[in-house]
Each structure stands twice: as C-alpha cells, then as structure tokens.
Amino acid sequence: MSDAHAVAAPSPFRLVATLAGIALFSGVLLSLTYEGTKPIIARKEQAALQAAVMEVLPGAVSQRSYQRNETGWVLLNEGAEGANLYEGLDADGNRVGFALTGEARGYADVIRILYGYDPEQKQVIGLKVLSSNETPGLGDKIEKDPAFQENFTALDASLEYPIRTVKNGEKEHPWQVDGISGATVSSKAVGKALRESTAQWVPVLDNAIEGGEVQP
Amino acid sequence: MSEEREALTMDTFTQGLWKDNPVFVMMLGLCPALAVTNTAANALAMGLATTFVLICSGLLVSLLRKVIPKQVRIASYIIIIATFVTMADYGIKAISLDLYKALGAFIQLIVVNCIILGRAEAYASKNTPLRAVVNGTGMGLGFTIALLSMGIIREVLGSGTLFGAQVMPDRFQPWSIFVLPPGGFFVLAGWLMLFSWLRQRNTKQEVA
C-alpha cells in the first residue's frame, strides 16, 4: 500500500494548485450567481415587506417609508433601504396609520412582528408575524388563528396600561390580548413584543406628529 | 479502468430510483428526509435542490477525475459541492422567499449530505461524465421520490392538504403529530417496513 502511495504522490505544488484552481472556479461561479440573483431577491423582499405593511393597515392603498436619524425623521424614496417606520395612506391620501416592527423571544426563537398603529385612536389596528419558528400546529397559531388576529383590530395602545396577554377567554379590557390555549408562550411573546415596541415608539411618534416632523 | 468501458445501461439510471434508493435502501440523507418533509412542496423543493447539486457536482468531479490528485480529492469534492449548494441557495431565495423560509438551514446543509459526497467518491470519480450525470439524475430523482412519498403522507394526514390545497373533508381533524418531528419518524418507519417486506418477499420467491 505504501508503494502505491509513493508512486502516486504528486508534488505539494500540484496539490495546492489543484485546490486553488477549484476554489477560483468556485469563486467565479458564486459571484456570478450572487450578482444574478441579488436584484431579484431584493425586489422580492421589498415586495413582501410592502405587502405586509398594507396588510396591517386596513384601507391603505399606498405607503411612505421613513428613517429615524439624529435629526429626526427623514422621508425615504420608494425602494430605499433602512426604513424603520412605514406610513400607510388611503385612496384620498389621508393617513391610515403607521406600521412598526417589534420582536420578542418566543418558544423556539425570536418572533418578529409588524403591526399597524393608528395615532389618532391610539390603537393597534393590525398585526402580522414577519418571522417565527414556533411549533407547527401549536405556537404557529399566532400567525394564522383568526380569533387571535381579532385581538389586533382595535387594541388599546395609549400606554395608560401596558399591553398584556391574558389567558384564553379572560380578556376584559381593550389593552389586553386574548391568548391562545396551547400556545401560551408564543401568544405572550406577541404581547411582549407589542408592549415593548409601543412603549418605545408611541411617545416618539406623538412628538414627531406634534412637531410636524412627519408629514400630516 | 474496466468500469469506464462498461456500457451505459438503464441500470445506471434506475439504480438510484429503486434498487439502491438513497433513503429507503441505503438509508442516507435521513436528516433532510425527516426534517423538511412536513409538506409535499418542501419535500419536492428539497429533492430538486439536492438533485441539482448531485448532477452538477457529479459532472464536475467526473470531468476533473484525472486532474484532482488523490490526496486532496475530498477537499476538492467539498469545495465543488459547496459551490453548487450555495448556488441552489441563492436560486431558491430568488424563486420564493416563503419556500426559502420553510426550508431554512437545510438547503445549506446539503453540503454535508452523505448521498452527494458518496456519489462523488464512489461513482463520479471513477466514471465518465455522461455516466456520472445519468447516475446522479437517477439518485437525485430517487431521493426526490422518497422525500415526496413522505411529504405527501405527512401533509395529507397532518394538515389535511396536499401542495397547499385542501384534500380532506372539512370535518377531518388533522393529526398534528404528522407535521411534527415524531411524525417524520413514524412515516419513515412505515416506508422502511414496506421496503423490507418487499425485499424479503422477493428473496423468498427466488429461493422457492
């Protein structure tokens, strides 16, 4: 066996050259694929997010996106990256509300949500789970369960009382989220994401609207 | 090598479909077979992505079989396989974000799928490009069929749907366990039972 090995042993240079050649070929192939698919992927991600914004702001037909920096809110051009606030407008150009993101740890992984907020009513008016990894059949009900989604058509977000998830069937107040039995951790995580995100954004948004930083 | 003179037979192709089916007979690639077969669409996408990688890496390994020195062959195969897996990864993301989300990390994990490295080492590196491609296609389709036969059962019983369309009557209560990980084991066990029963029956017939 050692004989066969000795006969076949090529120079180290040859070994390195082979690997380098294959790696170079691989690099060329991958950069071509990356460049080819990048615009398609970016377009699809943008479209998915825009569709989600429309979904959480019932009645919205168009949207504007804003980015917050040191000086305040900046209106972004359509398709620009880095937005953290979306504004939905109805057919007459009136504001339906803002779409904001939030996240909290669920049962399996971090749950990321997008929700619609109506600054006049101070209510959450829609919610969509952007990404979650909850147990199929149990925790993933937060994404589709119609009774759970019903919580977010007029959920009080005035911050007088923080948003809380309560046990299934025990919702009494407009700031409470009726949980899903069998998906306690997941539904509580959605409540927590809303509580934390509204606590952070609602005062900022109120100031921005009062100060005229965000176009009326 | 004598193997290279062998004619291209139907068996080159069908080997992976039935006799040496990667999942049901060789018991390879069980990780994706259990993990992403909770719906038929996921199973199909995973099977096709693996087939793509199998064919492309088989072709390239076969073309380079006289160039790659024995000492660095495994490293070379892994680079080649990883390249095509990453291409499949970008491709799936560009085709459908939902599908990409559903398959998650399992696309990238095709790199370590033993079916592919096994084919590269045991077949493509010793055969002509044409034979490698034909054999890889057969293996890939065998893997896809195996995944689909699990995905269809799991989706129909676990969600009452097939490729997202409802197939079970409204009053059917989905058996959620089938879309959960244990359901994967149950369905796989069922198929393996069927296959070993078939094999045993065949051997008995030959003896008799």
Interface residues (C-beta under 8 A of the other chain):
Chain A: A8 A9 P10 R14 L15 T18 L19 I22 A23 F25 S26 L29 L30 T33 Y34 G36 T37 I40 I41 K44 E45 A48 S131 T135 P136 G137 L138
Chain B: N38 L64 V67 I68 P69 K70 Q71 V72 A75 S76 I79 I80 A82 T83 T86 M87 Y90 G91 K93 A94 S96 L97 K101 G158 P174 S176 V179 L180
